[in-house]
Amino acid sequence: GKGTQAKLLAQALAGRGVPLRPVTFPDYSSPSSSLVRMYLNGEFGSAPEDVNAYAASAFYAVDRFASFRKDWGEDYRQGKLILCDRYATSNMVYQMGKVPREEWDRYLAWVEDFEYRKLGIPRPDLVLYLDMPIEVSQKLLLERYHGDSGKKDIHESHLDFLRACRESARYAGQRLGWREIPCAKEGEPLPVEEIHRAVLAAVEPLLVKT
């Protein structure tokens, strides 16, 4: 998962002496994530589409703005590498499929303008997309929740929505230059260490530049 790979990457970079700050989104420890929690818990509707792409995107964006201003902004200004297991690009994955396909480019432009310009959070230098087939990710989720599918949030419990998210992610990645990291082969997840090596290899050119 994203959290596992982010942790392994942070450990590897720290071992090389790279000044960094890991950040996790949504920030469930902060009141700024309250609308995100309400949305994921189904308080605005039982299906993801009950909240339109722009409203849901704003919930997550405001949480990131608060986190940047109150938590890790100074680390960013001091030149530390900021390592996020999700970021503004996550809106492009989870929300873009709610709008008609002919409007996808317009939505991508809106997200970039809203988050990076109007809210003023930093634009990422590198985006890694960990691609996991839906069928494999669902098996892993059930293992995480010990077979209790009732623990899934509003996103995790709608398979058609998740399939649309994978399509959105690949489209956004191609348009915006993300690095795609395959995480499964022949219906089974790749070993964690193998994925980690691919992630580290994708990040190393950025370290050379800095």
Contacts in CASP RR format, 6 or more apart in sequence:
PFRMAT RR
TARGET T0000
AUTHOR 0000-0000-0000
METHOD contacts of the structure
MODEL  1
GKGTQAKLLAQALAGRGVPLRPVTFPDYSSPSSSLVRMYLNGEFGSAPED
VNAYAASAFYAVDRFASFRKDWGEDYRQGKLILCDRYATSNMVYQMGKVP
REEWDRYLAWVEDFEYRKLGIPRPDLVLYLDMPIEVSQKLLLERYHGDSG
KKDIHESHLDFLRACRESARYAGQRLGWREIPCAKEGEPLPVEEIHRAVL
AAVEPLLVKT
1 130 0 8 1.000
1 132 0 8 1.000
1 140 0 8 1.000
1 183 0 8 1.000
2 85 0 8 1.000
2 86 0 8 1.000
2 130 0 8 1.000
3 24 0 8 1.000
3 85 0 8 1.000
4 192 0 8 1.000
5 85 0 8 1.000
5 130 0 8 1.000
5 192 0 8 1.000
5 195 0 8 1.000
5 196 0 8 1.000
5 199 0 8 1.000
6 22 0 8 1.000
6 24 0 8 1.000
6 83 0 8 1.000
6 84 0 8 1.000
6 85 0 8 1.000
7 22 0 8 1.000
8 192 0 8 1.000
8 196 0 8 1.000
8 199 0 8 1.000
9 83 0 8 1.000
9 196 0 8 1.000
9 199 0 8 1.000
9 200 0 8 1.000
9 203 0 8 1.000
10 20 0 8 1.000
10 22 0 8 1.000
10 83 0 8 1.000
12 196 0 8 1.000
12 200 0 8 1.000
13 20 0 8 1.000
13 81 0 8 1.000
13 83 0 8 1.000
13 203 0 8 1.000
13 207 0 8 1.000
14 20 0 8 1.000
16 207 0 8 1.000
18 81 0 8 1.000
18 207 0 8 1.000
19 78 0 8 1.000
19 79 0 8 1.000
19 80 0 8 1.000
19 81 0 8 1.000
20 80 0 8 1.000
20 81 0 8 1.000
20 82 0 8 1.000
20 83 0 8 1.000
21 72 0 8 1.000
21 75 0 8 1.000
21 76 0 8 1.000
21 80 0 8 1.000
21 81 0 8 1.000
21 82 0 8 1.000
21 83 0 8 1.000
22 83 0 8 1.000
22 84 0 8 1.000
22 85 0 8 1.000
23 67 0 8 1.000
23 71 0 8 1.000
23 72 0 8 1.000
23 82 0 8 1.000
23 83 0 8 1.000
23 84 0 8 1.000
23 85 0 8 1.000
24 84 0 8 1.000
24 85 0 8 1.000
24 86 0 8 1.000
25 60 0 8 1.000
25 63 0 8 1.000
25 64 0 8 1.000
25 67 0 8 1.000
25 84 0 8 1.000
25 85 0 8 1.000
25 86 0 8 1.000
25 87 0 8 1.000
25 90 0 8 1.000
26 33 0 8 1.000
26 36 0 8 1.000
26 37 0 8 1.000
26 60 0 8 1.000
26 63 0 8 1.000
26 86 0 8 1.000
27 33 0 8 1.000
27 63 0 8 1.000
27 66 0 8 1.000
27 67 0 8 1.000
27 71 0 8 1.000
28 37 0 8 1.000
30 63 0 8 1.000
30 66 0 8 1.000
30 67 0 8 1.000
30 70 0 8 1.000
32 62 0 8 1.000
32 63 0 8 1.000
32 65 0 8 1.000
32 66 0 8 1.000
32 67 0 8 1.000
33 63 0 8 1.000
35 59 0 8 1.000
35 62 0 8 1.000
35 63 0 8 1.000
36 59 0 8 1.000
36 60 0 8 1.000
36 63 0 8 1.000
38 44 0 8 1.000
39 51 0 8 1.000
39 56 0 8 1.000
39 59 0 8 1.000
39 154 0 8 1.000
40 153 0 8 1.000
40 154 0 8 1.000
40 155 0 8 1.000
41 153 0 8 1.000
41 154 0 8 1.000
42 50 0 8 1.000
42 154 0 8 1.000
44 50 0 8 1.000
44 51 0 8 1.000
45 51 0 8 1.000
45 154 0 8 1.000
46 154 0 8 1.000
47 154 0 8 1.000
47 158 0 8 1.000
47 161 0 8 1.000
48 56 0 8 1.000
48 94 0 8 1.000
48 98 0 8 1.000
48 154 0 8 1.000
48 155 0 8 1.000
48 158 0 8 1.000
48 161 0 8 1.000
49 98 0 8 1.000
49 161 0 8 1.000
52 98 0 8 1.000
53 95 0 8 1.000
53 96 0 8 1.000
53 97 0 8 1.000
53 98 0 8 1.000
53 99 0 8 1.000
53 107 0 8 1.000
54 95 0 8 1.000
54 110 0 8 1.000
56 91 0 8 1.000
56 94 0 8 1.000
56 95 0 8 1.000
56 98 0 8 1.000
57 91 0 8 1.000
57 95 0 8 1.000
57 111 0 8 1.000
57 114 0 8 1.000
58 114 0 8 1.000
60 88 0 8 1.000
60 90 0 8 1.000
60 91 0 8 1.000
61 88 0 8 1.000
61 91 0 8 1.000
61 114 0 8 1.000
61 115 0 8 1.000
61 119 0 8 1.000
62 119 0 8 1.000
64 87 0 8 1.000
64 88 0 8 1.000
64 115 0 8 1.000
64 119 0 8 1.000
64 121 0 8 1.000
65 119 0 8 1.000
65 120 0 8 1.000
65 121 0 8 1.000
68 76 0 8 1.000
68 120 0 8 1.000
68 121 0 8 1.000
68 122 0 8 1.000
72 82 0 8 1.000
75 82 0 8 1.000
76 82 0 8 1.000
76 122 0 8 1.000
81 210 0 8 1.000
82 122 0 8 1.000
84 124 0 8 1.000
87 124 0 8 1.000
87 127 0 8 1.000
88 111 0 8 1.000
88 112 0 8 1.000
88 115 0 8 1.000
88 116 0 8 1.000
88 121 0 8 1.000
88 124 0 8 1.000
89 124 0 8 1.000
89 127 0 8 1.000
89 172 0 8 1.000
89 176 0 8 1.000
89 178 0 8 1.000
91 111 0 8 1.000
91 115 0 8 1.000
92 107 0 8 1.000
92 108 0 8 1.000
92 111 0 8 1.000
92 168 0 8 1.000
92 169 0 8 1.000
92 172 0 8 1.000
92 176 0 8 1.000
93 129 0 8 1.000
93 165 0 8 1.000
93 168 0 8 1.000
93 169 0 8 1.000
93 172 0 8 1.000
94 155 0 8 1.000
94 165 0 8 1.000
94 168 0 8 1.000
95 107 0 8 1.000
96 104 0 8 1.000
96 107 0 8 1.000
96 108 0 8 1.000
96 168 0 8 1.000
96 171 0 8 1.000
96 172 0 8 1.000
97 104 0 8 1.000
97 164 0 8 1.000
97 165 0 8 1.000
97 167 0 8 1.000
97 168 0 8 1.000
99 106 0 8 1.000
99 107 0 8 1.000
104 168 0 8 1.000
104 171 0 8 1.000
104 172 0 8 1.000
105 175 0 8 1.000
108 172 0 8 1.000
108 175 0 8 1.000
108 176 0 8 1.000
112 123 0 8 1.000
115 121 0 8 1.000
116 122 0 8 1.000
116 123 0 8 1.000
125 206 0 8 1.000
126 179 0 8 1.000
126 202 0 8 1.000
126 203 0 8 1.000
126 206 0 8 1.000
127 173 0 8 1.000
127 176 0 8 1.000
127 177 0 8 1.000
127 178 0 8 1.000
127 179 0 8 1.000
128 178 0 8 1.000
128 179 0 8 1.000
128 181 0 8 1.000
128 199 0 8 1.000
128 202 0 8 1.000
128 203 0 8 1.000
129 169 0 8 1.000
129 170 0 8 1.000
129 173 0 8 1.000
129 178 0 8 1.000
129 179 0 8 1.000
129 180 0 8 1.000
129 181 0 8 1.000
130 181 0 8 1.000
130 183 0 8 1.000
130 195 0 8 1.000
130 199 0 8 1.000
131 166 0 8 1.000
131 169 0 8 1.000
131 170 0 8 1.000
131 180 0 8 1.000
131 181 0 8 1.000
131 182 0 8 1.000
131 183 0 8 1.000
131 184 0 8 1.000
132 140 0 8 1.000
132 183 0 8 1.000
132 184 0 8 1.000
132 189 0 8 1.000
133 166 0 8 1.000
133 184 0 8 1.000
133 187 0 8 1.000
134 159 0 8 1.000
134 162 0 8 1.000
134 163 0 8 1.000
134 166 0 8 1.000
135 187 0 8 1.000
136 183 0 8 1.000
136 184 0 8 1.000
136 187 0 8 1.000
136 188 0 8 1.000
136 189 0 8 1.000
137 162 0 8 1.000
138 159 0 8 1.000
140 189 0 8 1.000
141 152 0 8 1.000
141 156 0 8 1.000
142 149 0 8 1.000
145 151 0 8 1.000
145 152 0 8 1.000
149 157 0 8 1.000
150 157 0 8 1.000
155 161 0 8 1.000
155 162 0 8 1.000
155 165 0 8 1.000
156 162 0 8 1.000
170 180 0 8 1.000
172 178 0 8 1.000
173 180 0 8 1.000
179 202 0 8 1.000
181 195 0 8 1.000
181 198 0 8 1.000
181 199 0 8 1.000
181 202 0 8 1.000
182 190 0 8 1.000
182 198 0 8 1.000
183 189 0 8 1.000
183 190 0 8 1.000
183 195 0 8 1.000
184 190 0 8 1.000
END
